[in-house]
Amino acid sequence: MTLATLDVMPSLCCRALGKTYPGGKQPALVDVNLDIAPNEFVTLVGASGCGKSTLLRCMAGLERHDQGELRVCGQPIAGPGPDRAMVFQHYSLYPWLTVIENIRFVRRLSAHTRDRSSSDVEAASGRADALLRLMGLDAVRDAYPNQLSGGMQQRVAIARALMSAPPILLMDEPFGALDAQTREVMHDLIAHVHRQERSTIVFVTHDVEEALYLGHRVVLMAPRPGRIDTIYPVPLPARRNQDMKLAPEFLALKREILERIRDTSGMKTDLELLEKLSQAAA
Ligand SMILES: Nc1ncnc2c1ncn2[C@@H]1O[C@H](COP(=O)(O)OP(=O)(O)OP(=O)(O)O)[C@@H](O)[C@H]1O
């Protein structure tokens, strides 16, 4: 999907985006061009070091790009903002606060920095309760983070990120630390959240199956220098179910993307070298 095919303003727009870290031998990002439509779910995959997290952090306003343009809803990104929330692999919950207190924490902070009426506070409280329900956390409302499994803790972190109803959710390997079964549940949960909240989601992962199951498009990045290699539209209905992972078109695309990651990462050469060495040793 390019800007030309979007009849609405993109949520996020990267034009010839580039970034080199101080002292970096290679740019972390070069010539990144990407438009992300409102309510789109885009996944970023690629070999280690191809710039996935850097791109996400630039979108979050946590890193400054040094070339090109990066806009959120048409406005240049100058830093973090209430229109974007970020979820990391490690849940970073406040251990001394309960689940509901963790979810409300952002609102409590902003209540100290802005004038708030009692109806604001009531609305925030209703939003926190709605998010508890959405994330299936009702039963653990008053529990502390150390009483919860990793999957539950990540649900709390996502609910907290959603508290201020950000139009854009940026997720950096959010399920990377979870076991396979919990990840599957989280996949269906985040797809449900995406439908309910109508958020735009950019999601970084190492897992191609996860990228295909969740994404409307999979953006494959390549390293040295970090860049976009290929953008794959996912040929599945918007509403997914686990059985689709076995569909021939899903498996064929998964294979194609894995192969391309091997090609672009240098991994293939390493594997060929290992094969030659073991043949020589035999
Ligand atoms: N804070 C930093 N300072 C200097 N170089 C950095 C910094 N963060 C990342 N880099 C470099 O920028 C490049 C891209 O890193 P980045 O973490 O964005 O890649 P990635 O695709 O997210 O990697 P991974 O999949 O391993 O998390 C790498 O070469 C990395 O070493």
The ligand as an SDF file (V2000), in Angstrom:
LIG
                    3D

 31 33  0  0  0  0  0  0  0  0999 V2000
   21.7830    2.6640   20.8980 N   0  0  0  0  0  0  0  0  0  0  0  0
   22.5330    2.2370   19.8840 C   0  0  0  0  0  0  0  0  0  0  0  0
   23.7750    2.7360   19.6940 N   0  0  0  0  0  0  0  0  0  0  0  0
   24.5370    2.3290   18.6520 C   0  0  0  0  0  0  0  0  0  0  0  0
   24.1500    1.4120   17.7440 N   0  0  0  0  0  0  0  0  0  0  0  0
   22.9140    0.8770   17.9050 C   0  0  0  0  0  0  0  0  0  0  0  0
   22.0470    1.2510   18.9650 C   0  0  0  0  0  0  0  0  0  0  0  0
   20.8960    0.5460   18.8580 N   0  0  0  0  0  0  0  0  0  0  0  0
   21.0340   -0.2340   17.7660 C   0  0  0  0  0  0  0  0  0  0  0  0
   22.2400   -0.0420   17.2010 N   0  0  0  0  0  0  0  0  0  0  0  0
   22.7290   -0.6880   15.9770 C   0  0  0  0  0  0  0  0  0  0  0  0
   21.8130   -0.3740   14.9310 O   0  0  0  0  0  0  0  0  0  0  0  0
   21.5870   -1.5230   14.1060 C   0  0  0  0  0  0  0  0  0  0  0  0
   20.1000   -1.8670   14.1050 C   0  0  0  0  0  0  0  0  0  0  0  0
   19.7570   -2.2920   15.4270 O   0  0  0  0  0  0  0  0  0  0  0  0
   18.2750   -2.6500   15.8480 P   0  0  0  0  0  0  0  0  0  0  0  0
   18.3030   -3.0080   17.2990 O   0  0  0  0  0  0  0  0  0  0  0  0
   17.3720   -1.5770   15.4170 O   0  0  0  0  0  0  0  0  0  0  0  0
   18.0120   -3.9400   14.9540 O   0  0  0  0  0  0  0  0  0  0  0  0
   16.9080   -5.0660   15.1400 P   0  0  0  0  0  0  0  0  0  0  0  0
   16.5260   -5.4860   13.7760 O   0  0  0  0  0  0  0  0  0  0  0  0
   15.8300   -4.5900   16.0370 O   0  0  0  0  0  0  0  0  0  0  0  0
   17.7730   -6.1920   15.8630 O   0  0  0  0  0  0  0  0  0  0  0  0
   17.2870   -7.3980   16.7960 P   0  0  0  0  0  0  0  0  0  0  0  0
   16.3550   -8.2180   15.9640 O   0  0  0  0  0  0  0  0  0  0  0  0
   18.5490   -8.1210   17.1320 O   0  0  0  0  0  0  0  0  0  0  0  0
   16.6200   -6.7910   18.0030 O   0  0  0  0  0  0  0  0  0  0  0  0
   22.4740   -2.6360   14.6540 C   0  0  0  0  0  0  0  0  0  0  0  0
   23.6770   -2.6450   13.9200 O   0  0  0  0  0  0  0  0  0  0  0  0
   22.7350   -2.2070   16.0850 C   0  0  0  0  0  0  0  0  0  0  0  0
   23.9840   -2.6740   16.5350 O   0  0  0  0  0  0  0  0  0  0  0  0
  1  2  1  0
  2  3  1  0
  2  7  2  0
  3  4  2  0
  4  5  1  0
  5  6  2  0
  6  7  1  0
  6 10  1  0
  7  8  1  0
  8  9  2  0
  9 10  1  0
 10 11  1  0
 11 12  1  0
 11 30  1  0
 12 13  1  0
 13 14  1  0
 13 28  1  0
 14 15  1  0
 15 16  1  0
 16 17  2  0
 16 18  1  0
 16 19  1  0
 19 20  1  0
 20 21  2  0
 20 22  1  0
 20 23  1  0
 23 24  1  0
 24 25  2  0
 24 26  1  0
 24 27  1  0
 28 29  1  0
 28 30  1  0
 30 31  1  0
M  END
$$$$
